Amino acid sequence: MLMANLLQDLFSIVDAIFVGRLGEEQLAALTASGVVIGLVMVVMIGISTGTIALVARHIGSKEMLKAENDVAQALLLALIFTLVISPFFYFAAPYLLELLGAESGVVGYGEQYMRIIGIGAFTITLSISLSAALQGSGDAVTPMKILLFSTLINIALDPLLIFGIGPFPEMGVAGSSLATVIARGVGLPLFFYVLVKDKTILRMPWDRIKIDLRTMGAMVKIGIYSALQALIRSISNFALYGLAFSFGTSTAAAYGVGTRLRMSVLMIGFAFAAASATLVGQNLGAEKPDRAEKSAWGAVAFFEIILAGFMVIFLTFPEGIMKIFSEEVRVVEIGSEYVSVLGMALPFLGLSVVLSRAFGGAGSTRTPMMVTAIALIGIRIPLAYYLASTIGTYGIWYALLASNLIEGTIIALLFRQGRWKKVKVDV
């Protein structure tokens, strides 16, 4: 799972590095588009959470036919969602970017990027749902192999389509989105192949793909709070991105790069989080709640050890890290501030990321959602706007730090209480 998440995040990192060479506006367009896309794609987090929880429970209780039906319902839910968001990305892109506060040049580049993502959204949504199903079954190797293949294609296509090398057209920012869609599209048939041809513990024969409203409802019931939690995070990011734009394009670009760095580190945490969700779900299905709890805290411990290393790097070399993404002096200067404060927030991020998904693996998603709402909407956004008006851009970074500290601490205390062990999943 760690390798799969790192490969998935490499899509974003490679895009940012290449697009950053085009200029400040292009980099801001890429990162701003990522914020808007993340705001919409939170639904896939809900579908993934519900999929992992149900598949893991049914695998743990040895109900294979139910687990295989879960896969089919996850696929159908992702397909329905795609039919909604594809035209949304295509037609609403400029209005969303303007709402974010982007300037006209940034809006133009961002519109090109998001329209291509809208056309190829099915390659992303279906891959996410099928990967979650395999991870819920305990098979993390197959998604990793497929993502490795897709990532290599993306890395190869990015410079060719962005800069127009050889016979390829020079597409700029749009080239990075086209490379991502093509890479995802090439990997998608491999997911179907392993599921249809008995190459993994789960099977999904084509004749089994039928609408099951009861299973879909259970998946949505579990996943809706995770989706809301992700939506709250995206709204918070959206609001802070707008605040960053109020200080100028350089600040917005710096905030975007810093956010991508944050997500790169969290991708490692998402791997341990997904592992904890799978193990919690399977152990609860096998009626071993104490082992489920040990699995979750073990995942936290592993991630915190890794975060200690990143903390040292971020606090010691913030400027050097920013220079990887931008040559603009002002972007590097402002981004270095963000990276330094981010280093101090990492231990608390580790708690909230892993334990939130552990709650989800148990089917208890309402609690972490409520904590996130209080920390991000109730504290982060108003505190950021207040501090930014008094101490400038540092106010944004310190608000992020304060909200991460509060969220991580409260989620850890609530998980320790153990009420999640009594949650029932009936399908």
C-alpha positions in Angstrom: 0.0 0.0 0.0 2.9 2.3 0.8 4.4 1.7 -2.6 1.1 2.2 -4.4 0.4 5.5 -2.6 3.9 6.8 -3.3 3.5 5.9 -7.0 0.1 7.6 -7.1 1.5 10.7 -5.5 4.4 10.7 -8.0 1.8 11.6 -10.6 1.3 15.0 -8.8 5.0 15.5 -8.0 6.2 14.9 -11.5 3.5 17.2 -12.9 4.5 20.0 -10.5 8.2 19.7 -11.3 7.7 19.9 -15.0 4.9 22.5 -15.0 6.9 24.6 -12.5 9.5 25.1 -15.3 6.8 26.9 -17.4 6.3 29.7 -15.0 4.5 31.0 -11.9 1.1 31.3 -13.5 1.2 27.8 -14.9 2.3 26.3 -11.5 -0.5 28.2 -9.7 -3.0 26.9 -12.3 -1.9 23.3 -11.8 -2.1 23.5 -8.0 -5.3 25.5 -8.0 -6.9 22.9 -10.3 -5.8 20.2 -7.9 -7.7 22.0 -5.1 -10.9 22.2 -7.2 -10.6 18.6 -8.3 -10.0 17.5 -4.7 -13.1 19.3 -3.6 -15.2 17.2 -6.0 -13.4 13.9 -5.8 -14.1 13.6 -2.1 -17.0 11.3 -3.0 -14.5 8.7 -4.2 -13.0 8.7 -0.7 -16.4 7.8 0.7 -16.8 5.0 -1.9 -13.3 3.7 -1.1 -13.9 3.8 2.6 -17.2 1.9 2.3 -15.6 -0.6 -0.1 -12.7 -1.4 2.1 -14.9 -1.7 5.2 -17.4 -4.1 3.6 -14.8 -6.2 1.7 -12.6 -6.5 4.8 -15.5 -7.5 7.0 -16.8 -10.2 4.5 -13.3 -11.5 3.9 -12.7 -11.7 7.7 -16.0 -13.6 8.2 -15.2 -15.8 5.1 -18.2 -14.7 3.1 -16.6 -14.6 -0.3 -19.7 -14.1 -2.5 -20.7 -11.1 -0.5 -17.1 -9.7 -0.8 -17.2 -10.2 -4.6 -20.6 -8.5 -4.8 -19.1 -5.5 -2.9 -16.6 -5.1 -5.7 -19.3 -4.9 -8.3 -21.3 -2.3 -6.3 -18.2 -0.2 -5.8 -17.6 -0.2 -9.5 -21.2 0.8 -10.3 -21.1 3.6 -7.7 -17.9 4.9 -9.2 -19.4 4.8 -12.7 -22.5 6.7 -11.6 -20.4 9.3 -9.9 -18.2 9.7 -13.0 -21.3 10.5 -15.2 -22.0 13.4 -12.8 -18.6 14.9 -12.5 -17.3 14.7 -16.0 -19.5 17.4 -17.5 -19.1 19.4 -14.2 -15.3 19.5 -14.7 -15.6 20.4 -18.3 -18.1 23.2 -18.1 -17.6 24.6 -14.5 -13.8 24.8 -14.4 -13.3 28.6 -15.1 -16.1 29.6 -12.7 -14.6 27.5 -9.9 -11.1 28.9 -10.4 -12.4 32.5 -10.4 -14.3 31.7 -7.2 -11.0 30.6 -5.8 -9.6 34.0 -6.6 -7.3 33.1 -9.5 -6.3 35.8 -11.9 -7.3 35.5 -15.6 -4.0 34.0 -16.8 -4.2 31.3 -14.1 -7.9 30.6 -15.0 -7.0 30.1 -18.6 -4.3 27.5 -17.9 -6.4 25.8 -15.3 -9.4 25.5 -17.6 -7.3 23.7 -20.1 -6.1 21.3 -17.5 -9.5 20.5 -15.9 -11.4 20.0 -19.1 -9.1 17.1 -20.1 -9.4 15.6 -16.6 -13.2 15.9 -17.0 -13.2 13.9 -20.2 -11.0 11.2 -18.8 -12.4 11.2 -15.2 -13.6 7.6 -15.6 -10.0 6.3 -15.8 -9.3 7.8 -12.3 -12.6 7.0 -10.5 -12.9 3.3 -11.7 -9.2 2.7 -10.8 -9.7 4.1 -7.3 -12.7 1.9 -6.6 -11.2 -1.3 -7.9 -7.9 -0.6 -6.0 -9.8 -0.1 -2.8 -11.6 -3.4 -3.3 -8.4 -5.3 -3.7 -6.8 -3.6 -0.7 -9.8 -4.5 1.4 -9.3 -8.1 0.5 -5.7 -7.9 1.7 -4.1 -7.8 -1.8 -2.0 -4.7 -1.9 0.5 -6.0 -4.4 -1.7 -6.0 -7.5 -2.8 -2.4 -7.2 0.9 -1.4 -6.6 2.0 -3.2 -9.8 -0.7 -1.6 -11.9 0.1 1.9 -10.5 3.8 1.3 -11.2 3.0 0.7 -14.8 0.8 3.7 -15.0 3.3 6.0 -13.3 6.1 5.0 -15.6 3.9 5.9 -18.6 3.0 9.2 -16.9 6.6 10.1 -16.3 7.5 9.4 -19.9 4.6 11.3 -21.4 4.8 14.4 -19.1 7.8 16.1 -20.7 6.8 15.0 -24.2 3.4 16.6 -24.0 4.2 19.6 -21.8 7.2 20.8 -23.8 6.4 19.3 -27.2 9.5 17.1 -27.6 9.9 15.4 -30.9 6.7 14.7 -32.8 4.5 15.5 -29.8 2.6 18.8 -29.6 3.6 21.5 -27.1 0.5 21.5 -24.7 1.9 23.2 -21.6 -0.3 22.7 -18.5 -2.9 20.7 -20.5 -0.1 18.2 -21.5 0.3 17.2 -17.8 -3.5 16.3 -17.5 -3.5 14.5 -20.8 -0.5 12.4 -19.7 -2.3 11.5 -16.4 -5.5 10.5 -18.2 -3.6 8.3 -20.7 -1.5 6.7 -18.0 -4.6 5.9 -15.9 -6.5 4.7 -18.9 -3.7 2.2 -19.8 -3.7 0.8 -16.3 -7.5 0.4 -15.9 -7.9 -2.7 -18.1 -5.4 -4.5 -16.0 -7.7 -4.1 -12.9 -10.5 -5.8 -14.9 -8.2 -8.5 -16.1 -7.0 -9.6 -12.7 -10.6 -9.6 -11.3 -12.2 -11.4 -14.2 -9.4 -14.0 -14.8 -9.0 -15.2 -11.1 -5.6 -13.6 -10.7 -6.4 -12.4 -7.1 -8.5 -13.6 -4.1 -11.5 -11.6 -5.4 -13.4 -12.4 -8.5 -15.8 -10.2 -10.5 -17.4 -12.1 -13.4 -19.2 -9.8 -15.8 -22.5 -11.5 -15.2 -22.3 -10.7 -11.5 -22.3 -6.9 -12.1 -25.9 -6.1 -11.2 -27.3 -3.3 -9.1 -27.7 -4.2 -5.5 -29.3 -1.3 -3.7 -28.9 -2.8 -0.2 -25.2 -3.2 -0.6 -24.8 0.2 -2.2 -26.8 1.7 0.6 -24.5 0.1 3.2 -21.5 1.3 1.3 -22.8 4.8 1.1 -23.9 4.8 4.8 -20.3 3.9 5.9 -18.6 6.1 3.3 -20.7 9.2 3.6 -19.1 10.5 6.7 -15.6 9.9 5.3 -16.7 11.8 2.2 -17.9 14.6 4.4 -14.7 14.6 6.3 -12.7 14.8 3.0 -15.1 17.5 1.8 -14.4 19.5 5.0 -10.7 19.2 4.3 -11.2 20.3 0.8 -13.3 23.3 1.8 -10.7 24.3 4.3 -8.0 24.0 1.6 -10.2 25.9 -0.8 -10.7 28.7 1.7 -7.0 29.0 2.5 -6.1 28.9 -1.1 -8.3 31.9 -1.6 -6.7 33.6 1.3 -3.2 32.9 -0.2 -4.3 34.4 -3.6 -5.2 37.6 -1.7 -1.5 38.0 -1.0 -0.7 37.5 -4.8 0.1 34.8 -7.3 3.5 34.1 -5.7 1.9 33.2 -2.3 -0.7 31.1 -4.0 1.9 29.2 -5.9 4.0 28.7 -2.7 0.9 27.5 -0.9 0.1 25.1 -3.7 3.6 23.6 -3.7 3.6 23.4 0.1 0.2 21.6 0.0 1.5 19.1 -2.5 4.5 18.4 -0.3 2.1 17.9 2.6 0.1 15.5 0.5 3.3 13.6 -0.6 4.1 12.9 3.1 0.5 12.0 3.9 0.4 9.5 1.0 2.8 7.4 3.1 0.3 7.8 6.0 -2.6 6.9 3.8 -0.9 3.6 3.1 -0.6 2.8 6.8 -4.1 4.2 7.3 -5.5 1.9 4.6 -3.7 -1.1 6.1 -5.1 -0.3 9.5 -8.6 0.0 8.0 -8.3 -3.4 6.3 -6.9 -5.1 9.4 -9.4 -3.5 11.7 -12.3 -4.6 9.5 -11.0 -8.1 9.0 -10.3 -8.6 12.7 -13.7 -7.3 13.7 -15.2 -9.6 11.1 -13.3 -12.5 12.8 -14.5 -11.2 16.2 -11.0 -10.2 17.4 -11.5 -6.6 18.6 -8.3 -6.4 20.7 -6.2 -7.5 17.7 -8.0 -4.8 15.6 -6.9 -2.1 18.1 -3.3 -3.3 18.2 -3.2 -3.2 14.4 -4.3 0.4 14.3 -1.8 1.6 16.9 0.9 -0.4 15.2 0.2 1.4 12.0 0.4 4.8 13.8 3.8 3.8 15.3 5.3 2.9 11.9 4.1 6.2 10.3 5.3 8.3 13.2 8.8 6.9 12.9 8.8 7.9 9.2 7.4 11.3 10.0 10.3 12.0 12.4 12.6 11.8 9.4 10.5 14.1 7.3 10.2 16.5 10.2 14.0 16.9 10.4 14.3 17.4 6.6 11.5 20.0 6.5 12.9 22.0 9.4 16.5 21.8 8.2 16.2 22.3 4.4 12.9 24.2 3.6 14.5 26.5 1.0 16.3 23.7 -0.8 13.0 21.7 -1.0 11.1 24.6 -2.5 13.8 25.2 -5.1 13.1 21.8 -6.6 9.7 23.1 -7.6 10.2 26.7 -8.5 13.0 29.1 -9.5 11.0 32.2 -8.6 12.7 33.9 -5.6 9.5 35.1 -4.0 7.8 31.7 -4.3 10.8 30.0 -2.7 10.9 32.5 0.1 7.2 32.2 1.0 7.1 28.5 0.5 10.0 28.0 2.9 7.9 29.5 5.6 5.2 27.0 5.0 7.5 24.0 4.8 9.2 24.9 8.2 5.8 25.2 10.0 4.6 22.0 8.3 7.5 20.1 9.8 6.2 20.9 13.3 2.6 19.7 12.4 3.6 16.3 11.0 3.3 14.2 14.3 -0.3 15.3 14.8 -1.1 14.7 11.1 0.1 11.2 11.6 -2.5 10.6 14.4 -5.4 12.0 12.6 -4.7 10.3 9.2 -4.2 6.8 10.4 -6.8 6.7 13.2 -9.5 8.3 11.1 -9.2 5.4 8.6 -9.0 2.9 11.4 -12.4 4.2 12.6 -13.6 3.8 9.0 -12.4 0.2 8.8 -14.7 -0.5 11.8 -17.6 1.2 10.0 -17.5 4.1 12.5 -16.9 7.2 10.3 -19.1 9.8 12.0 -16.7 10.5 14.9 -13.6 11.5 12.9 -15.8 13.6 10.6 -17.1 15.6 13.6 -13.6 16.1 15.0 -12.3 17.3 11.6 -15.3 19.7 11.2 -14.5 21.3 14.5 -10.8 21.6 13.9 -10.8 22.8 10.3 -14.0 24.7 9.9 -14.5 25.9 13.4 -10.8 26.7 14.2 -8.5 26.7 11.1 -10.4 28.9 8.7 -11.3 31.8 11.1 -7.9 31.6 12.9 -6.1 31.8 9.5 -8.0 34.8 8.4 -7.5 36.6 11.7 -3.8 35.8 11.9 -3.2 36.6 8.3 -4.6 40.1 8.8 -2.2 40.7 11.7 1.1 38.9 10.9 0.7 38.2 7.1 1.3 34.8 5.5 2.8 33.3 8.6 -0.8 33.5 10.0 -1.9 30.9 7.4 0.8 28.5 8.4 0.3 28.8 12.2 -3.5 28.3 11.8 -2.7 25.0 10.0 -0.4 24.0 12.8 -2.9 24.7 15.5 -5.8 22.9 13.8 -3.6 19.8 13.1 -2.6 19.7 16.8 -6.2 19.8 18.0 -7.5 17.3 15.4 -4.8 14.7 16.0 -5.0 14.8 19.8 -8.8 14.5 20.0 -9.0 11.7 17.5 -6.4 9.7 19.3 -8.2 10.1 22.6 -11.6 9.1 21.2 -10.0 6.0 19.4 -8.5 5.0 22.8 -12.0 4.9 24.3 -12.9 2.0 22.0 -16.5 2.6 21.2 -15.8 1.8 17.6 -15.4 -1.9 18.5 -19.1 -2.3 19.0 -20.2 -1.0 15.5 -22.2 -3.5 13.5 -22.1 -3.8 9.7 -25.2 -5.7 8.4 -25.3 -6.6 4.7 
